[in-house]
């Protein structure tokens, strides 16, 4: 302050010196005037001082006005916003830039609390910042979001300085800078950084397709670490399932259109082939030249499998079996076409209802209580149930109900599938009736067979006795005939032979007759030998021996005689023993054939 006063005094002294100089000039020019020199000098001095002061004041006023105009221009049109707040935080001054930044007229801002322009979530932060600036008395900065008159959120940086001068009301100076673009860029970078580490694989290459960077998902899905692939090309991922022309068409599209996407079979580091959905984007520089490529892909092997499973499930849902899906409260959510065909109810008629509309009334309540207890306890039930068609017809079903649970084990849905077994039940009834009739017929037939068996056994016994007698009679007759021929005929033949020896034709005839008789005797002798041998056997053994002599195997003999193969083997042993073959290696069939020779 003293320096300022000294400057004023120096300015006044200089002004007085100029006035005296001017006065001396005027006095020397007007020496003829009879005015007291001292008084005149004094008056002239004051006049000149006043005139010079007035001139200086005019010049100062003009300069001040110029400076003020410049200041107003600089203040209002400064690149940053300026505000002045009083001690209560009310806006007392604001330049045009600040008003424009806030998106309001100055008249809508002046004499209003600055706090009201800050977004609601940050009003508390502003209050703390304002109090801190008042207490510290030093410049303090912060960034806050503001809401414009049209509701747009903008971010500004505030530099605040609180001044409390002696003799003046305290106030706060604020500079307001728009940092919205920077905040948006930072947010975009933050989002990009987060997005870069998403579950999708990202690979960035230069214009020569040399890999510059990959994210963690790339490593997780492909098995290649950044160190494995940086400096390489994406060629190392190729599975060899696509031809070279496939990849050429991809890069042709990328370089022409700036983008390509589609399915590609790639290969992991461990050699496993997997399916990806790949998108490649070309990044151009300011001159429009491609500087980088960005590839983004995801493993869709599981999705393809899920799609296939869904496709199969969709086909299965429209199978011939009726399917009904309910929520945990047994409210029907969906049915298939087979449900409508079997029950007669359309989907619109049952969705929102419960399966109780199908109950036939045949099963008691405890049947259903036990059914649902099994479903909720074991997760599944299946069995036969009688339901009622829309037309009132009661029909049988084979039904299965499965409980569907969430990862926490809580039941979320029930899935029921059923088939109409009316035709099966009818066929079952027919089969049961036929089975009953067949059992009765079998029982009757068994009784008749048993009766015939007994009769056959009696007949066989009688026949065996008769056969045995017949064989004995036949043997006796053969022996008697042989003896008779030997006793009477053969001596006569020998006599005739002696008599006819001397007569040519008669001798030949006697010789022929002798040969025929010997042949007849021999034949009877063979039969006699066989009959004598068989005389040792029982009737059943005779039958077995006859068939063995014919070369029949045990199985055929057993079937022919209606006896067990083991029984045939026992008879074989008895026959061998009776013929003295026990313990010998002779073939029984050959031996029996030799008895008749």
C-alpha positions in Angstrom: 0.0 0.0 0.0 2.8 2.5 0.9 4.5 1.8 -2.4 1.3 2.7 -4.2 1.0 6.0 -2.2 4.6 6.9 -3.0 3.9 6.3 -6.7 0.9 8.7 -6.4 3.1 11.4 -4.7 5.8 11.0 -7.3 3.2 11.4 -10.0 1.8 14.6 -8.3 5.3 16.1 -7.8 6.1 15.5 -11.5 2.8 17.0 -12.4 3.6 20.1 -10.3 7.0 20.5 -11.9 5.3 20.5 -15.3 2.8 23.0 -14.1 5.5 25.4 -12.9 7.4 25.1 -16.1 4.2 25.9 -18.0 3.5 28.8 -15.7 7.0 30.3 -16.1 6.4 30.3 -19.9 3.1 32.0 -19.5 4.4 34.7 -17.1 7.3 35.7 -19.4 4.8 36.1 -22.2 2.4 38.3 -20.2 4.7 40.6 -18.1 2.4 43.7 -18.7 -0.5 42.4 -16.5 -0.6 44.1 -13.1 -1.4 41.0 -10.9 0.5 40.2 -7.9 3.1 37.8 -9.0 2.8 35.4 -6.1 -1.0 35.1 -6.3 -0.9 34.8 -10.0 1.7 32.2 -9.9 -0.2 30.2 -7.4 -3.4 30.3 -9.4 -1.8 29.4 -12.5 -0.1 26.6 -10.9 -3.4 25.2 -9.6 -5.1 25.7 -13.0 -2.3 24.0 -14.9 -2.3 21.1 -12.3 -6.0 20.7 -12.6 -5.9 20.7 -16.4 -3.0 18.3 -16.5 -4.8 16.1 -13.9 -7.9 16.2 -15.9 -6.0 15.2 -19.0 -4.2 12.4 -17.2 -7.5 11.2 -15.8 -9.1 11.2 -19.2 -6.2 9.2 -20.6 -6.3 6.9 -17.6 -10.1 6.5 -17.9 -9.7 5.7 -21.6 -6.9 3.2 -20.8 -9.0 1.8 -18.0 -12.0 1.3 -20.2 -9.7 -0.3 -22.8 -8.2 -2.6 -20.2 -11.7 -3.3 -18.8 -13.0 -4.2 -22.3 -9.9 -6.4 -22.8 -10.5 -8.0 -19.4 -14.1 -8.6 -20.1 -13.2 -10.2 -23.4 -10.5 -12.3 -21.8 -12.8 -13.3 -18.9 -15.9 -14.1 -20.8 -14.2 -15.8 -23.8 -11.4 -17.5 -22.0 -10.8 -21.2 -23.0 -11.7 -22.2 -19.4 -14.6 -21.3 -17.3 -14.3 -18.9 -14.4 -16.7 -18.7 -11.4 -16.7 -16.8 -8.2 -18.6 -18.1 -5.2 -19.3 -16.5 -1.9 -18.6 -18.1 1.5 -22.0 -19.9 1.2 -21.1 -21.5 -2.1 -23.5 -19.2 -4.1 -22.4 -18.2 -7.6 -21.7 -14.4 -7.8 -19.8 -14.3 -11.1 -19.4 -16.6 -14.0 -18.0 -16.1 -17.5 -19.6 -17.1 -20.7 -17.4 -20.2 -21.1 -18.4 -21.6 -17.7 -22.1 -20.9 -18.5 -21.7 -22.6 -21.8 -19.9 -25.6 -20.2 -22.9 -25.9 -17.8 -25.3 -25.6 -20.7 -27.2 -22.7 -19.2 -27.6 -19.0 -19.4 -25.6 -16.9 -16.9 -28.9 -15.5 -15.5 -29.9 -19.1 -14.6 -26.7 -19.6 -12.7 -26.0 -16.4 -10.9 -27.2 -16.3 -7.3 -27.7 -20.1 -7.2 -25.8 -22.6 -5.2 -23.1 -24.2 -7.2 -24.0 -27.5 -5.6 -27.3 -27.8 -7.5 -25.4 -28.2 -10.8 -23.4 -31.2 -9.5 -25.0 -34.6 -10.1 -26.8 -36.1 -7.1 -24.4 -38.9 -6.5 -21.5 -36.4 -6.2 -23.0 -33.6 -4.2 -21.4 -34.9 -1.0 -18.0 -35.0 -2.7 -18.4 -31.4 -3.7 -19.4 -30.3 -0.2 -16.3 -32.0 1.2 -14.1 -30.4 -1.4 -15.6 -26.9 -0.8 -15.0 -27.2 3.0 -11.5 -28.5 2.5 -10.7 -25.5 0.2 -12.1 -23.1 2.8 -10.1 -24.6 5.6 -6.8 -25.0 3.8 -6.8 -21.6 2.0 -4.7 -23.1 -0.8 -5.5 -24.1 -4.4 -7.3 -27.4 -4.5 -8.5 -29.4 -7.5 -11.1 -32.2 -8.1 -13.1 -33.7 -11.0 -16.9 -33.8 -10.8 -19.8 -34.8 -13.1 -22.3 -32.1 -13.9 -25.8 -32.4 -15.4 -26.6 -29.9 -18.1 -30.0 -28.3 -18.5 -31.0 -31.0 -21.1 -29.8 -33.8 -18.8 -26.4 -34.6 -20.4 -23.7 -35.7 -17.9 -20.4 -33.9 -18.4 -17.2 -34.1 -16.5 -15.2 -31.0 -15.4 -12.0 -30.4 -13.6 -12.2 -27.7 -10.9 -9.3 -25.7 -9.5 -10.5 -23.8 -6.4 -8.9 -21.1 -4.3 -10.6 -19.6 -1.3 -9.6 -16.0 -0.5 -10.4 -14.2 2.8 -8.8 -10.7 2.7 -9.0 -8.1 5.4 -11.8 -5.7 4.8 -13.3 -7.8 2.1 -15.9 -10.5 2.0 -14.4 -13.9 1.5 -14.9 -15.6 -1.8 -13.8 -18.6 -3.9 -12.3 -18.5 -7.4 -13.0 -21.5 -9.5 -11.6 -22.5 -12.9 -13.7 -25.0 -14.8 -12.1 -27.2 -17.5 -14.0 -29.7 -19.7 -12.5 -33.2 -19.3 -15.5 -35.1 -20.7 -13.6 -36.4 -23.7 -10.6 -37.4 -21.5 -12.9 -39.2 -19.1 -14.7 -40.9 -21.9 -11.4 -41.9 -23.5 -10.3 -43.2 -20.1 -13.5 -45.1 -19.7 -13.2 -46.4 -23.2 -9.7 -47.5 -22.4 -10.8 -49.1 -19.2 -13.6 -50.9 -20.9 -11.2 -51.9 -23.7 -8.8 -53.3 -21.2 -11.6 -55.2 -19.5 -12.9 -56.3 -22.9 -9.4 -57.5 -23.9 -9.5 -59.9 -21.1 -12.9 -61.3 -21.8 -13.7 -65.0 -22.3 -13.3 -64.5 -26.0 -9.9 -64.9 -27.5 -8.2 -61.8 -29.0 -5.1 -61.8 -31.1 -3.6 -58.6 -32.6 -1.2 -58.7 -35.5 0.6 -56.1 -37.6 0.0 -55.7 -41.3 2.2 -58.7 -42.1 0.1 -60.8 -39.8 2.9 -61.1 -37.2 1.3 -61.6 -33.8 1.9 -58.7 -31.5 -0.4 -59.5 -28.6 -2.9 -62.1 -27.3 -5.1 -62.1 -24.2 -5.4 -64.6 -21.4 -8.4 -66.3 -23.0 -6.3 -67.1 -26.1 -3.9 -69.0 -23.8 -6.6 -70.7 -21.9 -8.4 -71.9 -25.1 -5.5 -72.7 -27.4 -2.9 -73.7 -24.9 -0.3 -71.3 -26.4 1.3 -68.8 -24.0 2.1 -65.2 -25.3 5.7 -66.2 -25.5 4.8 -69.1 -27.7 3.0 -67.0 -30.4 4.3 -63.4 -30.3 6.4 -63.0 -33.4 4.7 -65.9 -35.1 1.7 -65.9 -37.5 -1.7 -67.4 -36.8 -0.7 -70.2 -39.2 0.4 -72.3 -36.2 -3.3 -72.7 -35.3 -4.3 -74.3 -38.6 -5.9 -77.7 -38.3 -5.3 -78.8 -42.0 -9.0 -79.4 -42.3 -9.3 -76.4 -44.6 -7.6 -76.0 -47.9 -5.3 -73.1 -48.8 -8.0 -71.5 -51.0 -10.2 -71.3 -47.9 -7.7 -69.1 -46.1 -7.0 -67.1 -49.2 -10.7 -66.2 -49.5 -10.8 -65.1 -45.9 -7.9 -62.6 -46.3 -9.3 -61.5 -49.6 -12.5 -60.5 -47.9 -10.7 -58.9 -44.9 -8.5 -56.7 -47.2 -11.4 -55.9 -49.5 -14.2 -55.3 -47.0 -12.2 -54.7 -43.8 -14.0 -57.6 -42.0 -14.7 -61.3 -42.2 -16.4 -63.8 -39.8 -17.3 -67.5 -39.9 -16.6 -70.9 -38.5 -13.0 -72.3 -38.7 -11.5 -75.6 -37.4 -8.3 -74.8 -35.5 -5.8 -76.9 -33.5 -4.8 -76.5 -29.9 -1.2 -76.8 -28.7 -1.9 -80.4 -27.6 -3.1 -81.3 -31.1 -6.8 -81.4 -30.4 -8.9 -80.0 -33.2 -11.7 -77.6 -32.1 -14.3 -75.4 -33.8 -14.2 -71.6 -33.4 -16.3 -68.7 -34.5 -13.8 -66.2 -35.8 -14.1 -62.5 -36.8 -11.2 -60.6 -38.3 -11.1 -56.8 -38.6 -8.6 -54.7 -40.5 -7.4 -51.6 -38.7 -6.4 -48.7 -40.9 -4.1 -45.7 -40.1 -4.9 -42.1 -40.9 -3.8 -42.6 -44.5 -6.2 -45.5 -44.9 -3.5 -48.1 -45.0 -4.0 -51.3 -43.1 -1.7 -51.2 -40.0 -3.1 -54.0 -37.9 -5.5 -57.0 -37.9 -7.6 -57.8 -34.9 -8.9 -61.4 -34.6 -11.6 -62.3 -32.1 -12.8 -65.9 -31.7 -14.6 -68.2 -29.3 -14.6 -71.9 -28.9 -18.0 -73.1 -30.2 -17.3 -76.8 -30.0 -19.5 -77.0 -26.9 -22.1 -74.8 -28.5 -22.2 -77.0 -31.6 -22.6 -80.0 -29.4 -25.3 -78.2 -27.4 -27.1 -77.3 -30.6 -26.9 -80.9 -31.8 -28.2 -82.0 -28.4 -31.0 -79.4 -28.7 -31.8 -80.6 -32.2 -32.0 -84.2 -31.0 -34.1 -83.1 -28.1 -36.4 -81.2 -30.4 -36.8 -84.3 -32.5 -37.2 -86.5 -29.4 -39.8 -84.1 -28.1 -42.0 -84.7 -31.1 -41.7 -88.5 -30.8 -44.6 -90.9 -30.8 -44.7 -90.8 -27.0 -46.6 -88.1 -25.3 -44.5 -85.6 -23.4 -45.6 -83.1 -20.8 -43.4 -80.5 -19.0 -44.5 -78.7 -15.8 -42.9 -76.3 -13.3 -42.1 -77.2 -9.7 -45.8 -76.6 -8.8 -46.9 -79.1 -11.4 -48.3 -76.4 -13.6 -48.2 -77.5 -17.3 -45.8 -75.4 -19.4 -45.6 -77.4 -22.6 -46.9 -80.6 -24.3 -46.0 -82.1 -27.6 -48.2 -83.2 -30.5 -48.3 -86.8 -29.4 -49.9 -85.6 -26.1 -52.7 -84.1 -28.1 -53.1 -87.1 -30.2 -53.2 -89.5 -27.3 -55.3 -87.4 -24.8 -57.4 -85.3 -27.2 -56.4 -82.1 -25.3 -54.7 -79.3 -27.3 -51.8 -77.4 -25.9 -54.0 -74.4 -25.4 -56.4 -76.4 -23.2 -53.8 -77.8 -20.8 -51.1 -75.2 -20.5 -51.5 -73.4 -17.2 -53.5 -76.3 -15.7 -52.2 -79.4 -13.8 -52.1 -83.0 -14.9 -55.0 -83.8 -12.6 -57.4 -83.0 -15.5 -56.3 -86.4 -16.9 -57.2 -88.4 -13.8 -59.6 -91.3 -14.5 -60.9 -91.8 -10.9 -59.7 -95.4 -11.0 -56.7 -94.7 -8.7 -57.2 -93.6 -5.1 -55.5 -90.5 -3.8 -52.9 -92.4 -1.8 -51.7 -93.9 -5.2 -50.8 -90.4 -6.4 -49.3 -89.4 -3.1 -47.0 -92.5 -3.2 -46.2 -91.7 -6.8 -45.1 -88.1 -6.1 -43.2 -89.2 -3.0 -41.2 -91.5 -5.2 -40.6 -88.8 -7.8 -39.5 -86.2 -5.2 -37.4 -88.7 -3.2 -35.8 -90.8 -6.0 -36.1 -88.3 -8.9 -38.0 -90.8 -11.0 -41.1 -93.0 -11.2 -42.6 -95.2 -13.9 -45.4 -97.6 -14.1 -48.9 -98.3 -15.4 -51.6 -95.7 -14.9 -55.1 -95.2 -16.1 -56.0 -91.8 -17.5 -59.1 -90.3 -19.1 -59.3 -89.0 -22.7 -61.0 -85.7 -23.4 -64.0 -87.6 -24.7 -64.3 -89.4 -21.4 -62.8 -92.7 -22.4 -60.6 -94.3 -19.8 -57.4 -95.9 -21.2 -54.1 -97.3 -19.8 -50.8 -95.6 -20.1 -47.2 -96.6 -19.4 -45.8 -93.4 -17.8 -42.5 -92.2 -16.5 -42.0 -89.0 -14.5 -38.6 -87.4 -14.0 -37.7 -84.5 -11.6 -35.4 -81.8 -13.1 -33.1 -80.0 -10.6 -31.0 -76.9 -10.7 -27.3 -76.9 -9.7 -28.4 -76.5 -6.1 -30.4 -79.7 -6.1 -33.8 -77.9 -6.1 -36.5 -79.2 -8.3 -37.4 -76.8 -11.0 -39.4 -78.9 -13.5 -41.1 -82.2 -14.0 -41.0 -84.1 -17.3 -43.5 -86.8 -18.0 -43.6 -89.2 -21.0 -46.2 -91.8 -21.7 -47.4 -94.2 -24.3 -50.9 -95.5 -24.8 -50.8 -99.3 -24.1 -54.5 -100.0 -24.8 -53.5 -102.3 -27.8 -50.9 -104.0 -25.6 -53.4 -104.6 -22.8 -55.9 -106.0 -25.3 -53.2 -108.2 -26.8 -52.2 -109.2 -23.3 -55.8 -110.2 -22.6 -56.0 -112.3 -25.8 -52.7 -113.9 -24.9 -53.8 -114.7 -21.4 -57.0 -116.2 -22.7 -55.1 -118.2 -25.3 -52.6 -119.3 -22.7 -55.4 -120.6 -20.5 -56.9 -122.5 -23.4 -53.5 -123.8 -24.4 -52.8 -124.9 -20.8 -56.1 -126.8 -20.7 -55.4 -128.4 -24.1 -51.9 -129.3 -23.1 -53.2 -130.9 -19.9 -55.8 -132.8 -21.8 -53.2 -133.9 -24.4 -50.7 -134.9 -21.7 -53.4 -137.1 -20.1 -54.2 -138.7 -23.5 -50.5 -139.2 -24.2 -50.0 -140.8 -20.9 -52.9 -143.1 -21.6 -51.5 -143.9 -25.1 -48.1 -144.4 -23.5 -49.5 -147.0 -21.1 -51.4 -148.7 -23.9 -48.3 -148.7 -26.1 -46.2 -150.2 -23.3 -48.8 -153.0 -22.9 -48.8 -153.6 -26.7 -45.0 -153.5 -26.8 -44.8 -156.1 -24.0 -47.3 -158.3 -25.8 -45.4 -157.9 -29.1 -42.1 -158.6 -27.5 -43.5 -161.8 -26.0 -45.0 -162.8 -29.4 -41.8 -161.9 -31.2 -39.7 -164.0 -28.8 -42.1 -166.9 -29.3 -42.0 -166.3 -33.0 -38.2 -166.3 -33.1 -38.1 -169.5 -31.1 -40.6 -171.2 -33.3 -38.8 -170.0 -36.4 -35.5 -171.3 -35.1 -37.0 -174.7 -34.2 -38.6 -174.9 -37.7 -35.4 -174.0 -39.4 -33.4 -176.6 -37.4 -36.1 -179.2 -38.0 -36.1 -178.4 -41.7 -32.3 -178.6 -41.9 -32.2 -181.8 -40.0 -34.9 -183.3 -42.3 -33.0 -182.2 -45.4 -29.8 -183.6 -44.1 -31.4 -186.9 -43.1 -33.6 -187.6 -46.1 -32.9 -185.3 -49.1 -29.1 -185.0 -49.1 -28.5 -188.8 -49.1 -30.9 -189.1 -52.0 -29.1 -186.4 -53.8 -25.8 -188.1 -53.3 -27.3 -191.4 -54.7 -28.7 -189.5 -57.7 -25.4 -187.9 -58.2 -23.6 -191.2 -58.2 -26.1 -192.6 -60.7 -26.1 -189.6 -62.9 -22.4 -189.3 -62.9 -22.3 -191.5 -65.9 -25.0 -189.6 -67.8 -23.9 -186.0 -68.9 -27.1 -183.9 -68.6 -28.6 -185.8 -65.6 -25.3 -185.3 -63.7 -25.3 -181.6 -64.3 -28.9 -181.3 -63.1 -28.2 -183.2 -59.9 -25.2 -181.0 -59.2 -27.3 -177.9 -59.6 -30.0 -179.3 -57.3 -27.3 -180.1 -54.7 -25.9 -176.6 -54.8 -29.3 -175.0 -54.3 -30.1 -177.2 -51.4 -26.7 -176.4 -49.7 -27.4 -172.7 -50.3 -30.8 -173.0 -48.7 -29.4 -174.9 -45.8 -26.7 -172.3 -45.4 -29.3 -169.4 -45.4 -31.4 -171.2 -42.8 -28.3 -171.8 -40.8 -27.4 -168.1 -40.7 -30.9 -167.1 -39.6 -30.7 -169.8 -37.0 -27.4 -168.6 -35.7 -28.7 -165.0 -35.4 -31.9 -166.2 -33.8 -30.0 -168.3 -31.4 -27.8 -165.4 -30.5 -30.7 -163.0 -30.0 -32.3 -165.6 -27.8 -30.0 -164.4 -25.0 -31.5 -160.9 -25.1 -34.6 -159.2 -23.6 -37.2 -157.9 -26.1 -36.0 -154.3 -25.7 -32.4 -155.4 -26.1 -33.4 -157.3 -29.2 -34.8 -154.1 -30.7 -31.7 -152.1 -29.7 -29.4 -154.8 -31.1 -31.3 -154.9 -34.4 -30.9 -151.2 -34.8 -27.2 -151.2 -33.7 -26.7 -154.0 -36.3 -28.2 -151.7 -38.9 -25.6 -149.0 -37.9 -28.1 -146.6 -36.3 -26.6 -144.1 -33.7 -27.7 -143.9 -30.1 -29.8 -140.7 -30.6 -31.8 -142.2 -33.4 -32.4 -145.4 -31.4 -33.6 -143.4 -28.4 -36.0 -141.4 -30.5 -37.3 -144.5 -32.3 -37.9 -146.5 -29.1 -39.0 -143.4 -27.1 -36.3 -143.9 -24.4 -33.5 -141.8 -23.1 -30.0 -141.9 -24.8 -28.6 -143.0 -21.4 -30.9 -145.9 -21.4 -29.7 -147.0 -24.9 -26.1 -146.8 -23.5 -27.1 -149.1 -20.6 -28.6 -151.6 -23.1 -25.4 -151.5 -25.2 -23.4 -152.5 -22.1 -25.8 -155.4 -21.3 -25.7 -156.6 -24.9 -21.9 -156.6 -25.0 -21.8 -158.4 -21.7 -24.2 -161.1 -22.9 -22.2 -161.6 -26.1 -18.9 -161.9 -24.1 -17.6 -158.6 -25.4 -17.3 -156.9 -22.0 -13.8 -155.5 -21.6 -13.0 -156.0 -25.3 -12.5 -153.5 -28.1 -14.7 -155.2 -30.6 -17.2 -153.0 -32.4 -20.7 -154.1 -31.4 -22.3 -153.3 -34.8 -19.7 -155.3 -36.7 -20.0 -158.2 -34.3 -23.8 -158.3 -34.7 -23.5 -158.2 -38.5 -21.1 -161.1 -38.3 -23.6 -163.3 -36.4 -25.7 -163.8 -39.6 -22.7 -164.9 -41.8 
